[in-house]
Amino acid sequence: MIDTEKIVFTLLPEHIALVECKPDTVMTLDEGLLSTRMMEKLSDQPLPMLCDLTHVVKMTRECRTYFAGPEHAKCFTRCALVITSPISRVIGNFFLGANKPLRPTRLFTNKEKAFQWLKEKED
C-alpha cells in the first residue's frame, strides 16, 4: 500500500490496483503525474485498475487529459471508475464523454461489479 496526501494505492491479491481518493480530493495534473508514478511503484507491469472517485470533488481539464493519454495508459490494462456520489458521477461521465481513454474504461456505481469486470479475461 502507498498512502499519499490525496490518494491511497493498494495492490490487491487478485493483481488489481485499487486507487482510492480521500475525502474532498481535487485532482490536478500534479496528482495525475503522481498517480502514474505510484502505479509504477505498485507493479512493474500494467494492471487492471479500480479507481474509486467517490470522494473527488473536482478534476481539472489538464488532469483528465493526462489520464486519457499515452503516458498514464502505460501503467494499466483497463480501468473501472467507481462513481457513487453525484459529483463523482458528473466527473466520470464528463471524463468519458470529453476524453477518449486509450485503454478500456467503464463507469460503475457498484465496486463488486467493477471488480468482476476487471477480473474478466481481457480481449
NORHUHU-V793607 format. One record per backbone hydrogen bond with DSSP energy under -1.0 kcal/mol. NH is the residue of the N-H (numbers start at 1). CO is the residue of the C=O. If there is no record, write none. Layout:
# NORHUHU-V793607
NH,CO  NH,CO
This chain:
# NORHUHU-V793607
2,9  4,7  8,20  9,2  10,18  12,16  15,12  17,48  18,10  19,50  20,8  21,52  22,6  25,55  27,58  32,28  33,29  34,30  35,31  36,32  37,33  38,34  39,35  40,36  41,37  42,38  43,39  47,75  49,78  50,17  51,80  52,19  53,82  56,53  57,25  58,25  60,27  64,60  65,61  66,62  67,63  68,64  69,66  73,69  75,72  77,47  79,104  80,49  81,106  82,51  83,108  89,85  90,86  91,87  92,88  93,89  94,90  95,91  96,92  97,93  98,94  99,95  106,79  108,81  114,110  115,111  116,112  117,113  118,114  119,115  120,116
